[in-house]
Amino acid sequence: MTATTPPTATTTPTAPPDPTATGSPTAATAPLPVVLAGARGHGRWHLDNIRRLQERGLVRLVGICELTPLTGDEIPDGLGSPAQSADFGALLDATGARIAVICTPIPTHTDLALTAAGRGVHLLLEKPPAPSYAEFRRMADGVAEAGVACQIGFQALGSHAMPAIRELVADGMIGTVDGVGAAGAWARDEAYYRRAPWAGRRRLNGVDVVDGVLTNPLAHAVSTSLALLGATRAEDVTGIETELWRANAIEADDTSCVRVTTPHGRAAVAATLCAERPDDPYVMVHGSSGRITFWYKQDRVLLQRASHGPEEFEYGRTDLLENLVDHLTTGAGLLAPPASTGAFMRVVEAIRTAPDPAALPDRSWRRPAGEDRRVVPGVDGLVAAVADTLSLYSELDVDWALPKEVTVG
């Protein structure tokens, strides 16, 4: 998710930080001063999380970047009165921030990240990290050249279920992995697409946005699937098939599926914001003798295997900002660095360059009584069928689905 008001970006870089200087990852000490860019919308979650870590003495909120300053009532108790400015670069300079949390509209991510990196400020960058693969590479390369740490906000990658599932697979609990499927059946009302000028857009004023169901609200389903398949790097992707649809009167897709081919197998992900009965999304690892289902918002895992009863497990989660602080203070490895999102960004690029999403026929959606949203009857079962069979909509006898768009390499 991203906030609704983009801060002003200042992109003139300064010299890269001296890795031997005080404040480098090996010398940083908590609490680390943090600036939050984009504090409304999903940014409110970051404010609460920063407060939680501030109470533990790990960080200290020193600045908020918004076009319109937050009122006192919008700042959670315990965070004091941080400096506020619409000029991101000036705010970083004035506050001496060591970390910037960027939760702004998707098209602003790269410039703001480079603004911070040029000042030696480390980053937690909300997903999706960029609206195109070219912008992602510009961001990732610039961050690497500046020598700063960058964490991408795929919170599910901090789940302790991830290494546990990998261990189950490595131990042969489900046999040979055949592929990974994922299903996300969510609901969003029409006001969701009116919350900001970029919402539900593929482009805005000639600039890529790509705010579709697979690239923003249910991007975690895509990234988690690829991570569990062991295909996180851009070069791991050998083919992508997309089917993009929309029931709402928007530019971007709200009911779509994608299938990614890698040397480790295939990942098929289906998602909708037009569910009849919204439920938690999940990722399913298919094996020759069983399967593992992971509800990534709950950190809950179901193991089903031949000749055994089902087993359920619940896990904890490492917060990504806390992990970034740990990286800077103790040298712990990052859970979601840019390199681990290259395959996801190849999917974003395939969706960006695919033909514009097709409008679903009027007969295929309805408005539930008393609700200001559009529902696609049968779509809940459809997305589940994709996860279960690794098929695409067009392969599941859906009367409105057209042949897939294929991107190779």
Summary of the structure (lengths in Angstrom):
residues: 409
radius of gyration: 21.1
end to end distance: 28.4
largest distance: 64.4
contacts: 1478
relative contact order: 0.15
helix: 31%
strand: 24%
